[in-house]
Structures are given as C-alpha cells and as structure tokens.
Amino acid sequence: MSEKEKVYKVLEELEIPYKVTEHPAVYTAEEAEEYSHLLEGSRVKNLFLRDDKGRSHYLVIVDHDKMLDLKVLESVIGKKRLGFASPRRLMKYLGLTPGSVSPFGLINDTEKKVKVFVDEELKKEEKINFHPNDNTQTLTINFSDLLKFLDWTGNSYVVTSI
C-alpha cells in the first residue's frame, strides 16, 4: 500500500471527508504557490525540527505565509537550539522524504516520538491543506478534522500561538 493510500484508509476509517487535488510534484511552499488557485482553505508549512541533541523531534504547522523566528519557536516548545531535522531523521520518524512533510506522516510514527505544534491562527480556517505523504497531491480537510486525526495518532500535540 502506498503512503497516500495509507492516509486515505485512515481518513475513511475516521469518517473524515477530504478533497484530493492532483498537481505536479512540489518540494517547497514557493513551488506550491503555482497551484494555490486550485485549493480552497489555508495552505500551510510543515516544519520537521529537532532539538540540539537530536533526542526530541517536532512537527510545526503554520500558515504558509507566516515568517517564523526559531528563537520564538524555541520559547514556545521549551527547547533551545532547534534546527531542521535531516532527511534521514525525517524518514526514520515519519517515513517521509523532503517535500512531502505533513501531519499524515504521523501514521508512520509508531513509537509516538514526534510532538506536534499547530499555530492557533489556523483555527480561524475552516479548511486546511496537506500533502497525503506524497507531494503530487494535496488533500483539503476541515481544521476540526485535523484535530480528530491528531487525536487518533496518539502523538502529543498542542494548538498554541507560534
């Protein structure tokens, strides 16, 4: 079963409706901008970070236009010297490659090692968009269903000001 098929299966089991939009592979928020007219709802950035010792890993979800200051993010998370996790760590913890990062990668985090931080500004959005662990598609779901999915994963998550 492909990564995106795993996502569809879980969403269907959770009775989470979704809309699929297909597009060429995109690897950055800037590349995705070209296809934004096809989507309804908020586009987001999904950042996979680690602490300075590489012992803790975080998935941070914010609006695609939001400029993040890692120092501010460090105070929110409560860790110093955050940095971007390597592609190797991304594969190890979320089973994903760069360009495909999304909360749906938590399906692969069977040990529940990744903690999730969702920017509370996204609560204003009814619809929100993520890759289904495959950067050739975008899924649109309700924000409330993102929280339902996060509850299902069992990973620790916080909706907070970032």
Backbone hydrogen bonds in HBPLUS format (Angstrom, degrees):
<---DONOR---> <-ACCEPTOR-->    atom                        ^
c    i                          cat <-CA-CA->   ^        H-A-AA   ^      H-
h    n   atom  resd res      DA  || num        DHA   H-A  angle D-A-AA Bond
n    s   type  num  typ     dist DA aas  dist angle  dist       angle   num
A0006-LYS N   A0002-SER O   3.02 MM   4  6.36 148.6  2.12 149.5 157.8     1
A0007-VAL N   A0003-GLU O   3.19 MM   4  6.55 153.4  2.26 145.2 151.8     2
A0008-TYR N   A0004-LYS O   2.95 MM   4  6.29 166.7  1.96 155.3 157.5     3
A0009-LYS N   A0005-GLU O   2.96 MM   4  6.08 160.0  2.00 145.8 151.4     4
A0010-VAL N   A0006-LYS O   3.06 MM   4  6.33 163.3  2.09 151.2 154.6     5
A0011-LEU N   A0007-VAL O   2.93 MM   4  6.18 171.6  1.94 161.6 164.1     6
A0012-GLU N   A0008-TYR O   2.90 MM   4  6.05 157.6  1.95 150.6 156.8     7
A0013-GLU N   A0009-LYS O   2.93 MM   4  6.17 156.0  1.99 148.1 155.0     8
A0014-LEU N   A0010-VAL O   2.90 MM   4  6.15 149.5  2.00 151.2 159.7     9
A0016-ILE N   A0011-LEU O   2.83 MM   5  5.04 177.4  1.83 154.5 154.5    10
A0015-GLU N   A0012-GLU O   3.07 MM   3  4.82 153.7  2.14  97.6 105.4    11
A0019-LYS N   A0140-THR O   3.07 MM 121  5.10 148.5  2.18 134.1 143.8    12
A0140-THR N   A0019-LYS O   2.89 MM 121  5.10 153.7  1.96 143.4 152.1    13
A0021-THR N   A0138-THR O   2.85 MM 117  5.16 152.3  1.93 151.1 159.7    14
A0138-THR N   A0021-THR O   2.82 MM 117  5.16 146.4  1.93 144.0 155.1    15
A0023-HIS N   A0136-THR O   3.00 MM 113  5.28 161.8  2.04 141.2 139.6    16
A0026-VAL N   A0135-ASN O   3.17 MM 109  5.70 144.0  2.31 136.5 144.1    17
A0032-ALA N   A0028-THR O   3.05 MM   4  6.35 153.4  2.13 146.9 154.7    18
A0033-GLU N   A0029-ALA O   3.13 MM   4  6.32 129.0  2.40 137.2 149.1    19
A0033-GLU N   A0030-GLU O   3.21 MM   3  5.22 137.7  2.40  95.5 106.9    20
A0034-GLU N   A0031-GLU O   3.40 MM   3  6.10 150.6  2.50 114.3 118.8    21
A0035-TYR N   A0032-ALA O   2.90 MM   3  5.58 153.0  1.98 120.8 128.3    22
A0036-SER N   A0033-GLU O   3.13 MM   3  5.05 167.1  2.15 107.2 111.1    23
A0038-LEU N   A0035-TYR O   3.01 MM   3  5.67 160.3  2.05 119.0 125.4    24
A0039-LEU N   A0036-SER O   3.04 MM   3  5.39 161.2  2.08 113.2 119.1    25
A0042-SER N   A0127-LYS O   3.00 MM  85  6.24 157.2  2.06 138.6 131.2    26
A0129-ASN N   A0042-SER O   2.99 MM  87  6.17 140.9  2.15 174.1 172.5    27
A0064-HIS N   A0043-ARG O   3.00 MM  21  5.62 159.4  2.05 132.2 128.2    28
A0045-LYS N   A0062-VAL O   2.72 MM  17  5.43 159.4  1.76 157.7 164.2    29
A0062-VAL N   A0045-LYS O   3.10 MM  17  5.43 160.5  2.14 151.4 157.5    30
A0047-LEU N   A0060-VAL O   2.84 MM  13  5.03 167.0  1.86 149.9 153.0    31
A0060-VAL N   A0047-LEU O   2.85 MM  13  5.03 163.5  1.87 146.6 152.2    32
A0085-ALA N   A0048-PHE O   3.06 MM  37  5.93 174.8  2.06 137.6 139.2    33
A0049-LEU N   A0058-TYR O   2.80 MM   9  5.07 162.6  1.83 151.7 156.9    34
A0058-TYR N   A0049-LEU O   2.86 MM   9  5.07 162.2  1.90 138.1 141.4    35
A0050-ARG N   A0083-GLY O   2.83 MM  33  5.59 154.0  1.90 159.5 167.0    36
A0083-GLY N   A0050-ARG O   3.02 MM  33  5.59 154.8  2.09 157.9 164.3    37
A0051-ASP N   A0056-SER O   3.03 MM   5  5.56 144.3  2.16 148.7 152.6    38
A0054-GLY N   A0051-ASP O   3.03 MM   3  5.22 149.4  2.12 106.3 115.9    39
A0115-LYS N   A0057-HIS O   3.03 MM  58  6.44 166.1  2.05 152.1 150.2    40
A0059-LEU N   A0115-LYS O   2.91 MM  56  6.28 154.7  1.98 148.2 155.0    41
A0117-PHE N   A0059-LEU O   2.85 MM  58  6.23 160.9  1.88 160.3 164.0    42
A0061-ILE N   A0117-PHE O   2.83 MM  56  6.24 162.3  1.86 164.3 169.5    43
A0119-ASP N   A0061-ILE O   2.92 MM  58  6.17 165.9  1.94 176.6 176.3    44
A0066-LYS N   A0063-ASP O   3.07 MM   3  5.45 157.3  2.12 114.0 121.0    45
A0072-VAL N   A0069-ASP O   3.00 MM   3  5.37 119.5  2.38 107.5 121.6    46
A0073-LEU N   A0069-ASP O   2.96 MM   4  6.28 164.5  1.99 156.0 161.1    47
A0074-GLU N   A0070-LEU O   2.80 MM   4  5.96 146.6  1.91 141.5 150.2    48
A0075-SER N   A0071-LYS O   3.28 MM   4  6.63 147.3  2.39 139.5 146.4    49
A0075-SER N   A0072-VAL O   3.04 MM   3  5.26 121.3  2.39  99.3 113.6    50
A0076-VAL N   A0072-VAL O   3.09 MM   4  6.48 148.6  2.19 147.5 156.8    51
A0077-ILE N   A0073-LEU O   2.88 MM   4  6.10 166.1  1.90 158.5 161.5    52
A0078-GLY N   A0074-GLU O   2.72 MM   4  5.62 142.7  1.86 138.8 150.2    53
A0079-LYS N   A0074-GLU O   3.15 MM   5  5.20 136.7  2.35 139.2 146.5    54
A0090-LEU N   A0086-SER O   2.94 MM   4  6.24 157.9  1.99 152.9 160.0    55
A0091-MET N   A0087-PRO O   2.99 MM   4  6.20 155.2  2.06 145.8 151.2    56
A0092-LYS N   A0088-ARG O   2.93 MM   4  6.15 159.3  1.97 144.9 151.4    57
A0093-TYR N   A0089-ARG O   2.88 MM   4  6.00 169.0  1.90 158.6 159.3    58
A0094-LEU N   A0090-LEU O   2.95 MM   4  5.57 153.6  2.02 137.9 146.6    59
A0095-GLY N   A0091-MET O   2.90 MM   4  4.12 132.4  2.13 109.7 118.2    60
A0100-SER N   A0097-THR O   3.08 MM   3  5.82 153.0  2.15 147.7 150.0    61
A0105-GLY N   A0102-SER O   3.06 MM   3  5.76 165.7  2.08 119.8 124.1    62
A0106-LEU N   A0103-PRO O   2.99 MM   3  5.67 164.4  2.02 117.9 123.1    63
A0107-ILE N   A0104-PHE O   3.15 MM   3  5.85 167.5  2.16 116.6 120.4    64
A0108-ASN N   A0105-GLY O   2.93 MM   3  5.67 152.3  2.01 119.4 125.6    65
A0109-ASP N   A0106-LEU O   3.00 MM   3  4.89 153.1  2.07 100.8 109.4    66
A0112-LYS N   A0109-ASP O   3.08 MM   3  5.35 163.5  2.10 111.9 116.9    67
A0116-VAL N   A0156-SER O   2.92 MM  40  6.28 166.6  1.93 150.0 154.0    68
A0158-VAL N   A0116-VAL O   2.90 MM  42  6.32 143.4  2.04 145.8 156.6    69
A0118-VAL N   A0158-VAL O   2.84 MM  40  6.17 168.2  1.85 160.8 164.5    70
A0160-THR N   A0118-VAL O   2.92 MM  42  6.26 151.5  2.00 160.4 169.8    71
A0122-LEU N   A0119-ASP O   3.02 MM   3  5.88 159.9  2.06 123.9 128.9    72
A0120-GLU N   A0160-THR O   2.72 MM  40  4.85 151.1  1.80 126.2 129.7    73
A0123-LYS N   A0120-GLU O   2.98 MM   3  5.50 157.9  2.03 113.4 120.3    74
A0124-LYS N   A0121-GLU O   3.26 MM   3  5.95 161.5  2.29 115.4 119.8    75
A0125-GLU N   A0122-LEU O   2.94 MM   3  5.40 154.2  2.00 112.6 120.6    76
A0143-PHE N   A0126-GLU O   2.85 MM  17  5.61 151.5  1.93 138.0 143.4    77
A0128-ILE N   A0141-ILE O   2.80 MM  13  5.58 154.6  1.87 164.6 173.0    78
A0141-ILE N   A0128-ILE O   2.96 MM  13  5.58 164.8  1.98 163.1 165.6    79
A0130-PHE N   A0139-LEU O   2.97 MM   9  5.35 155.0  2.03 148.2 156.0    80
A0139-LEU N   A0130-PHE O   2.65 MM   9  5.35 176.3  1.65 164.0 163.0    81
A0145-ASP N   A0142-ASN O   2.95 MM   3  5.12 127.8  2.23  99.5 113.8    82
A0146-LEU N   A0142-ASN O   3.11 MM   4  6.60 134.7  2.33 143.4 156.2    83
A0146-LEU N   A0143-PHE O   2.94 MM   3  5.08 130.2  2.20  99.4 113.5    84
A0147-LEU N   A0143-PHE O   3.29 MM   4  6.79 152.6  2.37 151.0 156.7    85
A0148-LYS N   A0144-SER O   3.10 MM   4  6.42 148.0  2.21 136.7 145.9    86
A0149-PHE N   A0145-ASP O   2.88 MM   4  6.07 155.4  1.94 143.9 149.7    87
A0150-LEU N   A0146-LEU O   2.87 MM   4  6.18 160.9  1.90 151.2 156.6    88
A0151-ASP N   A0147-LEU O   2.86 MM   4  6.09 154.1  1.93 147.5 154.3    89
A0152-TRP N   A0148-LYS O   3.07 MM   4  6.32 153.7  2.14 142.0 149.0    90
A0152-TRP N   A0149-PHE O   3.01 MM   3  5.00 112.0  2.49  94.6 110.9    91
A0153-THR N   A0149-PHE O   3.01 MM   4  6.39 145.5  2.13 149.9 159.5    92
